């Protein structure tokens, strides 16, 4: 989805691309589940939490898409995926999930990886990379709110309200930025919405089934996917700083996963 967005932004403005991602996501969910659910999914039990969660994701999307117009997709994704590391800390503070000392080591590894990629204070620092860093903070709260809504609102309700706030806001803003898409671009804009809805449905389902701290390391696989798309589609280069920093972020994620697995096995021991 992000690779399609980067491709489309060679001609279309970021606000318009993000609008399409949100609008077609919302239309798809409403059309598929509307008749089946008899519109019950339109009425959340916690509308303000759903609204704040939706605004968080809108901020994530706008920050990322503005950034990837000028920076490699892999680097922006790696920095944004400081979010799973922040989730590990926030899950202990807000959701009262256990945080062990080894988790803190994983957090340090992740922060070190992000700093290596950012290279603040050097000639290689690019201010546009601060946008994914801000997106990381918003994404962490988005994950936490997704977890918090487990058992409070249904999965389809949460999926629909993931993008409704962004769709309404961007529908008002997009006419000021509108550039008529080429005929070949319309199917890609629709596919972005389909990919977004499918991915978020799986994400919501995952957070309904497992703890935030145990899921967050697996989200780092998006760094690998973004790197492959960046190299294969856009000709991005993989710098040594990115390889080292990205490896530290992934290593921190694997460490968190290993600790979570050991804790789960210990809980099952009679």
C-alpha positions as CSV (number, residue, x, y, z in Angstrom):
1,X,0.0,0.0,0.0
2,X,2.7,2.5,0.9
3,X,4.7,1.6,-2.3
4,X,1.5,2.3,-4.4
5,X,1.2,5.6,-2.5
6,X,4.8,6.6,-3.2
7,X,4.2,5.7,-6.9
8,X,1.0,7.7,-7.2
9,X,2.5,10.7,-5.4
10,X,4.8,11.2,-8.4
11,X,1.8,12.8,-10.0
12,X,-0.8,13.3,-7.2
13,X,-0.5,15.3,-3.9
14,X,-0.2,13.3,-0.6
15,X,-3.6,14.6,0.7
16,X,-5.4,13.3,-2.3
17,X,-3.7,9.9,-2.2
18,X,-4.4,9.5,1.5
19,X,-8.0,10.5,0.9
20,X,-8.4,7.7,-1.7
21,X,-6.8,5.2,0.8
22,X,-9.3,6.2,3.5
23,X,-12.4,6.7,1.3
24,X,-12.2,3.4,-0.6
25,X,-11.4,1.6,2.7
26,X,-14.5,3.0,4.3
27,X,-16.7,2.3,1.2
28,X,-15.5,-1.3,1.1
29,X,-16.1,-2.1,4.7
30,X,-19.5,-0.4,4.6
31,X,-20.6,-2.2,1.5
32,X,-19.4,-5.7,2.6
33,X,-20.6,-5.6,6.2
34,X,-23.6,-3.2,6.0
35,X,-26.3,-5.7,5.1
36,X,-24.8,-8.5,7.2
37,X,-24.6,-6.4,10.3
38,X,-27.8,-4.5,9.9
39,X,-25.8,-1.3,10.4
40,X,-25.0,-2.2,14.0
41,X,-21.3,-1.7,13.3
42,X,-22.0,2.0,12.6
43,X,-22.7,2.6,16.3
44,X,-19.6,2.1,18.5
45,X,-20.0,1.8,22.3
46,X,-17.0,4.1,22.7
47,X,-17.3,6.7,19.9
48,X,-14.7,9.1,21.3
49,X,-12.0,6.4,21.7
50,X,-12.8,5.3,18.1
51,X,-12.6,8.9,16.9
52,X,-9.2,9.6,18.7
53,X,-7.9,6.3,17.3
54,X,-8.9,7.3,13.8
55,X,-7.2,10.7,14.2
56,X,-4.0,9.0,15.3
57,X,-4.0,6.9,12.2
58,X,-4.7,9.9,10.0
59,X,-1.7,11.6,11.4
60,X,0.4,8.5,10.8
61,X,-0.7,8.3,7.2
62,X,-0.1,12.0,6.4
63,X,3.3,12.1,8.1
64,X,4.5,9.0,6.3
65,X,3.2,9.9,2.9
66,X,4.6,13.4,2.9
67,X,7.9,12.0,4.0
68,X,8.2,9.1,1.4
69,X,7.9,11.6,-1.4
70,X,11.6,12.6,-0.7
71,X,13.2,9.8,1.4
72,X,13.6,6.0,0.8
73,X,10.6,3.9,1.7
74,X,12.7,1.5,3.8
75,X,14.2,4.3,6.0
76,X,10.9,6.0,6.6
77,X,9.3,2.7,7.6
78,X,12.1,1.7,9.9
79,X,11.9,5.0,11.8
80,X,8.2,4.8,12.0
81,X,8.5,1.3,13.4
82,X,9.9,2.7,16.6
83,X,6.2,2.5,17.4
84,X,6.2,-1.3,18.3
85,X,9.0,-0.5,20.7
86,X,7.0,2.3,22.2
87,X,4.1,-0.1,22.5
88,X,6.2,-2.4,24.6
89,X,6.5,0.4,27.1
90,X,3.0,1.8,26.8
91,X,1.5,-1.7,27.2
92,X,3.0,-1.9,30.7
93,X,2.0,1.6,31.7
94,X,-1.5,1.8,30.2
95,X,-2.6,-1.9,29.8
96,X,-0.7,-3.3,32.8
97,X,1.0,-5.9,30.7
98,X,4.2,-7.3,32.3
99,X,7.5,-5.5,31.3
100,X,10.7,-7.3,32.2
101,X,14.2,-5.8,32.3
102,X,15.1,-7.6,29.1
103,X,12.3,-5.7,27.4
104,X,14.2,-2.5,28.3
105,X,17.3,-3.9,26.6
106,X,15.2,-4.4,23.5
107,X,13.9,-0.8,23.8
108,X,17.5,0.5,23.9
109,X,18.4,-1.5,20.9
110,X,15.5,-0.1,19.0
111,X,16.3,3.5,20.0
112,X,19.9,3.0,19.0
113,X,18.8,1.7,15.6
114,X,16.6,4.7,15.0
115,X,19.4,7.1,15.9
116,X,21.8,5.4,13.6
117,X,19.3,5.8,10.7
118,X,18.5,9.4,11.6
119,X,22.1,10.5,12.2
120,X,21.1,13.7,13.9
121,X,23.7,16.5,13.9
122,X,25.5,15.1,10.8
123,X,25.5,16.0,7.1
124,X,23.5,12.8,6.4
125,X,20.5,14.0,8.5
126,X,17.3,14.6,6.5
127,X,14.6,16.7,8.3
128,X,11.9,14.8,6.4
129,X,12.7,11.8,8.5
130,X,11.3,13.6,11.5
131,X,7.8,13.1,10.1
132,X,8.0,9.2,10.4
133,X,9.4,9.8,13.9
134,X,6.3,11.7,14.8
135,X,4.2,9.1,13.1
136,X,5.8,6.5,15.3
137,X,4.4,8.2,18.4
138,X,0.9,8.4,17.0
139,X,1.1,4.8,15.7
140,X,2.0,3.5,19.2
141,X,-1.1,5.1,20.7
142,X,-3.2,3.7,17.8
143,X,-2.0,0.2,18.6
144,X,-2.7,0.7,22.3
145,X,-6.2,2.0,21.6
146,X,-6.8,-1.0,19.3
147,X,-5.9,-3.3,22.1
148,X,-7.9,-1.3,24.7
149,X,-11.1,-1.6,22.5
150,X,-10.9,-5.4,22.6
151,X,-14.1,-6.7,24.0
152,X,-15.6,-3.2,24.1
153,X,-16.4,-2.8,20.4
154,X,-16.7,-5.5,17.7
155,X,-13.9,-6.1,15.2
156,X,-15.9,-4.8,12.3
157,X,-17.0,-1.8,14.2
158,X,-13.4,-0.9,15.0
159,X,-12.4,-1.6,11.3
160,X,-15.0,0.8,10.0
161,X,-14.2,3.5,12.5
162,X,-10.5,3.2,11.7
163,X,-10.9,5.5,8.7
164,X,-14.3,7.3,9.1
165,X,-12.8,10.3,10.8
166,X,-10.0,10.6,8.2
167,X,-12.4,10.1,5.4
168,X,-14.7,12.9,6.5
169,X,-11.9,15.3,7.2
170,X,-10.0,14.6,4.0
171,X,-13.2,14.8,1.9
172,X,-13.5,18.4,3.0
173,X,-9.8,19.2,2.4
174,X,-9.1,17.3,-0.8
175,X,-10.9,19.6,-3.2
176,X,-8.3,22.3,-2.4
177,X,-5.5,19.9,-3.6
178,X,-7.3,17.9,-6.3
179,X,-5.5,16.9,-9.5
180,X,-7.5,14.7,-11.9
181,X,-6.0,11.2,-11.8
182,X,-5.1,9.5,-15.0
183,X,-7.4,6.6,-16.1
184,X,-4.7,4.1,-15.1
185,X,-4.3,5.7,-11.6
186,X,-7.9,5.1,-10.5
187,X,-7.6,1.3,-10.1
188,X,-4.4,1.8,-8.1
189,X,-6.2,4.3,-5.8
190,X,-9.0,1.7,-5.2
191,X,-6.4,-1.1,-4.6
192,X,-4.9,1.1,-1.9
193,X,-8.2,1.1,0.0
194,X,-8.6,-2.7,-0.4
195,X,-5.1,-3.3,0.9
196,X,-5.6,-0.9,3.8
197,X,-8.9,-2.5,4.8
198,X,-7.5,-6.0,4.6
199,X,-4.4,-5.2,6.6
200,X,-6.2,-3.4,9.3
201,X,-8.8,-6.2,9.7
202,X,-5.9,-8.6,10.3
203,X,-4.3,-6.2,12.7
204,X,-7.5,-5.6,14.7
205,X,-8.1,-9.4,14.8
206,X,-4.6,-9.9,16.1
207,X,-5.0,-7.4,18.9
208,X,-8.2,-9.1,19.9
209,X,-6.4,-12.4,20.3
210,X,-3.0,-11.5,21.8
211,X,-1.2,-9.0,24.0
212,X,0.3,-5.8,22.5
213,X,3.8,-6.5,23.7
214,X,3.9,-10.0,22.1
215,X,2.5,-8.7,18.8
216,X,4.7,-5.6,18.3
217,X,7.9,-7.4,17.2
218,X,6.2,-9.1,14.3
219,X,5.2,-5.7,12.9
220,X,8.9,-5.0,12.2
221,X,8.6,-7.3,9.2
222,X,7.2,-4.3,7.4
223,X,10.7,-2.9,7.4
224,X,11.9,-5.8,5.3
225,X,8.9,-5.5,2.9
226,X,9.4,-1.7,2.5
227,X,13.1,-2.2,1.8
228,X,12.4,-4.7,-0.9
229,X,9.8,-2.5,-2.5
230,X,12.1,0.5,-2.2
231,X,15.0,-1.3,-4.0
232,X,13.0,-3.2,-6.5
233,X,10.5,-0.6,-7.5
234,X,12.1,2.8,-6.8
235,X,15.8,2.0,-7.0
236,X,16.5,3.1,-3.4
237,X,19.9,2.2,-2.1
238,X,20.4,0.4,1.2
239,X,23.0,2.4,3.1
240,X,25.2,0.9,5.8
241,X,23.5,3.1,8.4
242,X,20.1,1.7,7.4
243,X,21.3,-1.9,7.4
244,X,22.9,-1.5,10.9
245,X,20.1,0.6,12.3
246,X,17.4,-1.6,10.9
247,X,19.1,-4.8,12.1
248,X,19.2,-3.3,15.7
249,X,15.5,-2.6,15.5
250,X,14.7,-6.1,14.3
251,X,17.0,-7.6,16.9
252,X,15.2,-5.7,19.6
253,X,11.9,-7.0,18.3
254,X,13.2,-10.6,18.3
255,X,14.4,-10.2,21.9
256,X,10.9,-9.0,23.0
257,X,9.3,-11.9,21.2
258,X,11.7,-14.4,22.8
259,X,11.0,-13.1,26.3
260,X,7.2,-13.2,25.6
261,X,7.4,-16.8,24.4
262,X,9.4,-17.9,27.5
263,X,6.8,-16.1,29.7
264,X,4.0,-17.8,27.9
265,X,5.6,-21.2,28.3
266,X,6.2,-20.6,32.0
267,X,2.6,-19.7,32.5
268,X,1.5,-23.0,31.0
269,X,3.8,-25.1,33.2
270,X,1.8,-26.9,36.0
